[in-house]
Amino acid sequence: MTATEQEKYILSIDVGTTTIRAHVYNTKAEVVGQSDQALELHCPSQGIIEIIPEVLWNQFVTTIKEAIQDSGVAPSDITALGLSTQRATFTTWNKKTGKSYHNFICWNDTRSVKRADSINNSWSFMGLRTGATLLYGLSCGSRRWETASVFKFTSQHVTMRLGWVIDNIPELKKDIAKDLVHYGAVDTWLVWKLTKGKVHATDLSNFSTTGMYDVFKKGYNNIHMAYLGLPTNILPEIKDTNGDYGIVDPELFGASIPIRAVIADQQAAMFGQCCFNEGDIKLTMGTGSFLVINTGPRPTVPYDGAYPLVGWQIGNEMTYIMECNDADTGTVVEWGVKMGFYDDPSQSAPVAESVANSGGVCFVPAFQGLQGPINNGGACASLLGVTVDTKPGHIVRSMLESLAFRVVQLHKLGLDKCRTVVKQIICIDGGVSRNSFICNLISGLLECPVERPRNLQMSCLGAAFMAGLTVGIWKDREEIKNLRTIDTTFHSESLKEDYRVTIKAWEKAVDRSLDWYSESS
């Protein structure tokens, strides 16, 4: 396609857990150019998941150049850039030399599980929670102190992994004292690189996931920062989600493209699904599963692995979400390819449907432990109930069923404490949502419709929508809603009774998998 003078374009990039994707959109939110690459991860041992900064940058730049070339759009005709990134994956670097002190440590890296458990079980932290409980009673029900009274750290919080690197890299600790260090998640580091070091910033959709932000006080969580001994001088400036993040250096892509939206990937998917209203619910099934509920202008209270976060901040409007997640979804489907059960993820559903049931086989999807509401970082992936009569179809069906069972757990967790009237429809997206077997099963187990859009790359689209609104390509969210298209609505009959025995057996299998990776193992 050749650009015309009348048309306007948005460049949107999504750096997910496993894929870097760049899209060029026109004013109809149609993709006119695209490129993607599998994100290269560095996983030297069990639980350690990293990204090498130089590799990420080269892949990022290459993907953008290919998408622009594919679109036929001149870089100078791109009105704005929107950036969506995986959250809580961070690095630190020297603000003068630009050299990183360590690789990016990914959100699903589990090296700090023991650190989190140790802190949560310490007398000092239990004392903080007890004090918060007293303040909650004295404050006549303050949500802030209620949150503090039940909060527990997990390895997914940046605070745990940042403390780990500070303790283990002497040069980093020394340079922090000299005020030479920048901290940043993927979004912050990429903006800093795109602007050649002119902008060191993030937004609250990203920063609120770190554990360093107090959603009730609307500022740094000084209590946790002080308790953990974490510095604030390394942190980026916090801007609106649709803020001014500077201009892309023209040497990179041939034009000075304004960066007008920075948003975390799950919040971007929420925005792309047009879940703008309180009670809207979105489920992204990609590398992991992320169930997100829009709680409107009020944050809710964390509970067993469901956390209040900022969805987005647009001027004076702050939208909050409650999120709960499971780390292993797409990883399970891809594992089936490695094991030879099928040649491509798209074949997993037909293989599962080749048998009437899982034949008593139970799969526990815990390559990276189990998150809420189980919250056991030492859990292991396991396959139980295999007999001499077990066929590949039984194993594959048990794998796909386990992903739906985890979604049911996340859904119950989210609804238990969100204090919001949740709509009885789930907007689903992500690569695994292409699997109609899983979508049908989720619909039947939750007894609600599951709505799948034509465009499953919602993080990219959401960042584009946000940037496009900022520069006036779309005038408001109602106009954006008219651009959203639905592919399929799954509305299965109730499957609760059909799966009652199977789920009970699966829960027993989950219990057997807990604490496999322990101090003594």
C-alpha positions in Angstrom: 0.0 0.0 0.0 1.2 3.5 -0.9 0.6 6.3 1.6 -1.5 9.2 0.6 -1.2 12.8 1.8 -4.7 12.5 3.4 -4.2 9.3 5.3 -2.7 9.3 8.8 -0.8 6.4 10.4 0.1 5.1 13.8 3.1 2.9 14.5 2.5 0.6 17.4 5.0 -1.9 18.9 4.3 -4.6 21.5 7.2 -6.2 23.2 5.5 -9.3 24.8 7.0 -12.2 26.8 7.8 -14.2 23.7 7.3 -12.0 20.7 8.2 -8.5 19.4 5.4 -7.2 17.1 5.2 -4.0 15.1 2.1 -2.8 13.3 1.3 0.2 11.2 -2.4 1.2 11.4 -4.5 3.5 9.3 -7.4 5.5 10.6 -9.8 2.5 10.3 -7.5 0.6 12.7 -6.5 -1.7 9.8 -3.0 -3.2 9.8 -1.3 -1.9 6.6 2.2 -3.1 7.5 3.5 -5.6 10.1 6.5 -7.6 11.3 7.2 -9.8 14.2 10.1 -11.7 15.7 10.4 -14.3 18.4 11.9 -12.6 21.4 15.3 -14.2 22.2 15.4 -15.2 25.9 18.4 -16.2 27.9 17.5 -19.0 30.3 20.8 -20.5 31.7 19.2 -22.6 34.4 15.9 -23.5 36.1 13.9 -20.4 37.1 16.3 -17.9 35.5 14.7 -16.0 32.6 16.5 -13.0 31.1 16.7 -10.9 28.0 20.1 -9.6 26.8 19.7 -5.8 26.3 21.7 -5.5 23.1 19.8 -8.4 21.6 16.4 -6.9 22.5 17.4 -3.5 21.0 18.6 -5.0 17.7 15.4 -7.1 17.4 13.2 -4.1 18.3 14.8 -1.8 15.7 14.7 -4.5 13.0 11.1 -5.3 13.6 10.0 -1.6 13.3 12.0 -1.1 10.1 10.4 -4.2 8.6 6.9 -3.1 9.5 7.4 0.3 8.0 8.8 -1.1 4.9 6.0 -3.6 4.6 3.4 -0.8 4.9 4.8 1.3 2.1 4.3 4.3 4.4 7.0 7.0 4.5 8.3 7.3 8.0 7.5 11.0 7.9 3.8 10.1 7.4 3.6 8.3 10.7 1.8 10.6 13.1 2.7 9.0 16.4 4.2 5.9 18.0 2.5 3.9 20.7 4.5 1.4 22.8 3.2 -1.6 24.7 5.5 -3.8 26.7 5.7 -6.7 29.1 5.7 -5.4 32.6 7.9 -5.9 35.7 10.8 -7.0 33.4 13.6 -4.6 34.2 17.2 -3.7 34.0 19.5 -1.1 35.5 22.0 0.9 33.6 24.6 3.7 34.0 23.0 7.0 33.0 26.2 8.3 31.6 27.6 5.4 29.6 24.3 3.6 28.9 25.8 0.3 29.9 23.5 -2.2 31.7 24.7 -3.7 35.0 22.8 -6.9 34.2 20.5 -8.5 31.7 16.7 -7.8 31.9 15.3 -10.0 34.6 11.9 -11.1 33.3 8.6 -10.9 35.2 8.3 -14.7 35.3 11.9 -15.3 36.6 11.6 -17.2 39.9 15.1 -16.7 41.4 13.7 -14.4 44.1 10.9 -16.8 45.3 12.9 -17.8 48.4 13.6 -14.1 49.1 9.9 -13.3 48.9 8.9 -16.2 51.1 11.6 -15.2 53.7 10.4 -11.7 53.9 6.7 -12.6 54.0 7.4 -15.0 56.9 9.7 -12.7 58.8 8.7 -11.3 62.2 9.4 -7.7 61.0 7.1 -8.0 58.0 4.4 -9.7 60.1 4.8 -6.8 62.5 4.1 -4.3 59.7 1.0 -6.3 58.7 -0.2 -6.4 62.3 0.3 -2.6 62.5 -1.7 -2.1 59.3 -4.5 -4.3 60.7 -4.7 -2.0 63.8 -4.7 1.1 61.6 -7.4 -0.5 59.4 -9.6 -0.9 62.4 -8.9 2.7 63.7 -9.5 4.2 60.3 -13.0 2.8 60.0 -12.3 0.6 56.9 -9.5 2.4 55.0 -8.8 0.3 51.9 -5.1 1.3 52.0 -4.6 -0.2 55.5 -6.7 -3.2 54.6 -4.4 -3.8 51.7 -1.3 -3.4 53.8 -2.7 -5.9 56.3 -3.1 -8.7 53.7 -0.3 -7.8 51.2 2.4 -10.4 50.4 5.4 -10.1 48.2 5.8 -12.5 45.2 8.7 -13.0 42.9 6.7 -11.2 40.2 7.2 -7.9 42.1 10.2 -6.0 40.9 11.0 -5.1 44.5 12.1 -8.7 45.1 14.3 -9.0 42.0 15.7 -5.5 42.3 16.7 -6.2 45.9 18.4 -9.3 44.7 20.5 -7.6 42.0 21.5 -4.8 44.3 22.7 -7.3 46.9 24.5 -9.4 44.3 26.2 -6.7 42.0 28.7 -4.6 44.1 29.3 -2.2 41.2 25.6 -1.4 41.0 25.3 -0.7 44.7 28.4 1.6 44.5 27.0 3.5 41.5 23.6 4.0 43.1 25.3 5.8 46.0 27.0 8.1 43.4 23.6 8.7 41.6 24.8 7.2 38.4 22.1 4.6 37.9 18.8 4.5 36.0 16.2 1.8 36.7 13.7 0.9 34.0 11.3 -1.7 32.9 11.3 -2.6 29.2 9.2 0.5 28.3 11.4 3.0 30.1 14.6 1.5 28.7 13.2 1.5 25.1 12.0 5.1 25.4 15.4 6.1 26.7 17.1 4.4 23.8 14.6 5.8 21.2 15.2 9.3 22.4 19.0 8.8 22.8 18.9 9.3 26.5 16.7 12.4 26.5 13.7 10.8 28.3 13.8 8.6 31.4 10.1 8.0 32.0 7.3 5.5 32.5 3.5 5.5 33.1 1.5 4.1 36.0 0.1 1.1 34.1 3.7 -0.1 34.1 5.0 1.3 37.3 2.0 0.2 39.4 3.0 -3.5 38.7 6.4 -3.2 40.4 5.3 -3.2 44.1 7.0 0.3 44.4 3.7 2.3 43.9 0.9 2.8 46.4 -2.3 3.0 44.4 -4.2 4.4 47.4 -1.7 7.2 48.2 -1.0 7.7 44.5 2.7 7.9 45.0 5.8 5.8 45.9 5.2 3.1 48.4 7.6 4.7 50.8 6.8 2.1 53.5 7.9 -0.9 51.4 10.7 1.0 49.8 12.2 1.9 53.1 11.6 -1.5 54.6 13.3 -3.2 51.7 16.1 -0.6 51.5 15.4 0.3 47.9 16.6 3.6 46.5 14.3 6.1 44.8 17.0 8.1 43.0 17.2 5.5 40.3 13.5 5.6 39.4 12.0 7.2 36.2 9.7 10.2 35.9 6.0 9.1 35.8 3.9 10.5 33.0 0.3 10.1 31.8 -0.3 6.9 29.7 -1.0 9.2 26.8 1.8 11.6 27.6 4.6 13.2 25.7 7.5 10.7 25.8 9.7 12.7 23.4 10.7 12.2 19.8 12.3 9.2 18.2 15.7 10.1 17.0 15.4 10.5 13.2 18.6 8.6 12.6 16.8 5.4 13.7 13.9 5.3 11.2 14.3 8.3 9.0 11.8 10.6 10.7 11.2 12.3 14.0 8.2 10.3 15.2 6.5 11.5 18.4 6.1 8.9 21.1 2.6 9.6 22.4 1.6 6.5 24.4 3.4 4.1 26.7 1.2 1.4 28.3 1.7 -2.0 29.8 0.8 -5.0 27.6 -2.2 -6.3 29.7 -3.6 -2.8 30.1 -3.1 -2.2 26.4 -5.0 -5.3 25.6 -7.8 -4.1 27.9 -7.9 -0.8 26.0 -7.8 -2.6 22.7 -10.8 -4.7 23.7 -12.6 -1.4 24.5 -13.1 -2.5 28.1 -13.4 1.1 29.1 -16.2 0.8 31.7 -16.3 -0.4 35.3 -17.2 -4.1 35.4 -15.7 -5.0 32.0 -13.6 -8.1 32.1 -10.8 -9.2 29.7 -8.8 -12.4 29.5 -5.6 -12.6 27.6 -4.2 -16.1 27.0 -0.7 -15.7 25.6 2.5 -16.9 27.2 0.5 -16.7 30.5 -3.1 -16.1 31.3 -4.1 -12.7 32.6 -7.7 -12.1 33.8 -8.3 -8.4 34.3 -11.4 -6.6 35.7 -12.0 -2.8 35.2 -12.8 -1.5 38.7 -13.3 2.1 37.6 -12.1 5.1 39.6 -11.3 3.0 42.7 -8.6 0.5 43.4 -9.6 -2.7 45.1 -7.8 -4.8 47.8 -5.3 -7.5 46.9 -6.3 -11.0 47.8 -4.4 -14.3 47.3 -2.6 -13.2 44.2 -5.1 -10.7 42.7 -3.7 -7.2 42.7 -5.1 -3.7 42.2 -3.2 -1.9 39.5 -3.6 1.2 37.4 -5.2 0.5 34.1 -4.3 3.9 32.6 -4.1 7.6 33.5 -5.4 10.1 31.0 -5.1 13.6 32.4 -7.1 13.6 35.6 -8.8 10.3 34.8 -7.4 7.3 36.6 -8.8 3.9 35.7 -8.0 1.0 38.0 -8.0 -2.7 37.4 -7.8 -5.9 39.4 -5.6 -8.5 37.8 -4.7 -12.1 38.5 -2.5 -14.3 36.4 -1.0 -17.7 35.6 2.5 -17.8 34.2 2.1 -20.9 32.0 -0.4 -21.0 29.1 1.2 -20.6 25.7 4.3 -22.4 27.2 2.1 -25.4 27.8 0.8 -25.5 24.2 4.3 -25.0 22.8 5.6 -27.8 25.1 3.2 -30.1 23.3 5.0 -29.4 20.0 8.4 -30.1 21.7 7.0 -33.4 22.9 5.8 -34.4 19.5 2.1 -34.5 20.4 1.4 -32.3 17.4 3.4 -30.3 14.8 1.8 -26.9 15.4 -0.2 -25.3 18.2 -3.2 -25.0 15.9 -3.4 -28.8 15.8 -3.7 -29.1 19.6 -7.5 -28.7 19.6 -8.2 -31.5 17.0 -5.9 -33.9 18.9 -7.7 -33.1 22.2 -11.1 -33.7 20.5 -9.9 -37.0 19.1 -10.9 -38.5 22.5 -14.1 -38.1 24.5 -12.3 -37.2 27.7 -8.8 -37.1 29.3 -9.0 -40.7 30.4 -8.1 -39.9 34.0 -4.9 -38.1 33.0 -4.3 -34.8 34.8 -1.7 -32.2 33.8 -0.5 -29.4 36.1 0.6 -26.3 34.1 3.4 -25.2 36.5 6.6 -24.7 34.6 7.1 -21.4 36.5 5.2 -22.4 39.6 1.6 -21.7 40.3 0.3 -18.2 40.9 -3.0 -17.0 42.5 -5.0 -18.3 44.2 -2.5 -21.2 44.9 0.6 -19.0 45.1 3.2 -21.7 45.2 6.5 -20.9 43.5 7.9 -24.3 44.2 5.2 -26.2 42.3 6.3 -28.3 39.3 4.6 -29.1 36.1 3.4 -32.7 36.3 1.5 -35.4 34.4 -0.5 -37.8 36.6 -2.8 -40.7 36.0 -1.0 -42.1 32.9 -1.8 -45.8 32.2 -0.8 -48.3 29.5 -4.0 -47.3 27.7 -3.2 -43.6 27.7 -3.1 -42.1 24.2 -1.5 -38.8 23.0 -5.1 -37.4 22.7 -5.7 -38.0 26.5 -2.5 -36.1 27.4 -3.2 -33.2 25.0 -6.8 -32.9 26.3 -5.6 -32.9 29.9 -3.1 -30.1 29.0 -5.8 -27.9 27.4 -8.3 -28.6 30.1 -5.8 -27.6 32.8 -5.5 -24.1 31.1 -9.2 -23.7 31.3 -9.3 -24.9 34.9 -6.7 -22.3 35.9 -8.8 -19.6 34.2 -11.8 -20.7 36.3 -9.7 -20.3 39.4 -8.5 -16.9 38.3 -12.1 -15.8 37.6 -13.3 -16.9 41.0 -10.3 -15.1 42.6 -11.0 -11.9 40.8 -14.7 -11.8 41.6 -14.3 -12.7 45.2 -12.7 -9.4 46.2 -13.1 -6.9 43.4 -16.2 -5.2 44.9 -17.4 -4.4 41.4 -20.4 -5.6 39.6 -18.7 -7.6 36.9 -20.4 -8.1 33.5 -21.3 -11.6 32.4 -19.2 -11.7 29.3 -15.5 -12.2 28.9 -13.5 -10.6 26.1 -10.7 -13.0 25.2 -7.6 -12.4 23.2 -4.0 -13.6 22.8 -2.5 -16.4 20.7 -4.0 -19.3 22.7 -7.5 -17.9 22.3 -7.3 -19.2 18.7 -8.0 -22.6 20.3 -11.8 -22.9 20.1 -11.7 -26.0 22.4 -10.3 -23.9 25.2 -12.7 -21.0 24.6 -15.8 -23.4 24.5 -14.6 -25.0 27.7 -14.1 -21.7 29.6 -17.6 -20.6 28.4 -19.2 -23.8 29.7 -17.4 -23.9 33.0 -18.0 -20.2 33.8 -21.5 -20.3 32.3 -21.0 -17.0 30.4 -20.3 -15.9 26.9 -16.7 -15.6 25.7 -16.2 -13.0 23.0 -13.2 -13.4 20.6 -12.3 -10.5 18.3 -11.0 -10.8 14.8 -7.7 -9.1 15.7 -6.2 -11.1 18.5 -3.1 -8.8 18.9 -4.9 -6.5 21.3 -1.8 -5.1 23.1 -0.6 -3.6 19.8 -4.0 -2.3 18.9 -4.5 -0.8 22.4 -1.3 1.1 22.3 -2.3 2.4 18.8 -5.7 3.5 20.1 -4.1 5.3 23.0 -1.6 7.1 20.8 -4.2 7.8 18.1 -6.5 9.4 20.7 -3.7 11.6 21.9 -2.9 13.1 18.5 -6.5 13.3 17.4 -6.7 10.5 14.8 -9.8 9.3 16.7 -11.9 11.8 18.5 -13.1 9.7 21.4 -13.6 6.2 22.7 -17.0 5.8 21.2 -15.5 6.1 17.8 -12.9 3.5 18.7 -15.6 1.1 19.8 -17.1 1.2 16.3 -13.8 -0.1 15.0 -13.8 -3.2 17.1 -14.9 -6.4 15.2 -16.0 -9.7 16.7 -15.0 -13.0 15.2 -16.8 -15.5 17.4 -18.9 -15.5 20.5 -18.7 -18.8 22.4 -21.8 -19.5 24.5 -21.6 -23.2 25.5 -24.1 -25.0 27.7 -23.0 -25.5 31.3 -20.2 -28.0 31.6 -19.9 -27.8 35.4 -21.5 -31.1 36.2 -19.8 -32.9 33.3 -16.4 -31.8 34.6 -17.1 -32.1 38.4 -15.1 -35.4 38.8 -12.4 -34.4 36.4 -11.8 -31.1 38.2 -11.7 -32.8 41.6 -9.0 -35.2 40.3 -7.1 -32.3 38.8 -7.1 -30.4 42.1 -5.7 -33.5 43.8 -2.9 -33.6 41.1 -2.2 -29.9 41.8 -1.8 -30.7 45.5 0.8 -33.4 44.7 2.8 -30.9 42.6 3.2 -28.3 45.3 6.6 -27.4 46.9 8.5 -29.8 44.5 11.3 -27.2 44.2 12.2 -26.6 47.9 15.2 -25.8 50.0 16.0 -29.5 50.4 15.6 -30.4 46.7 
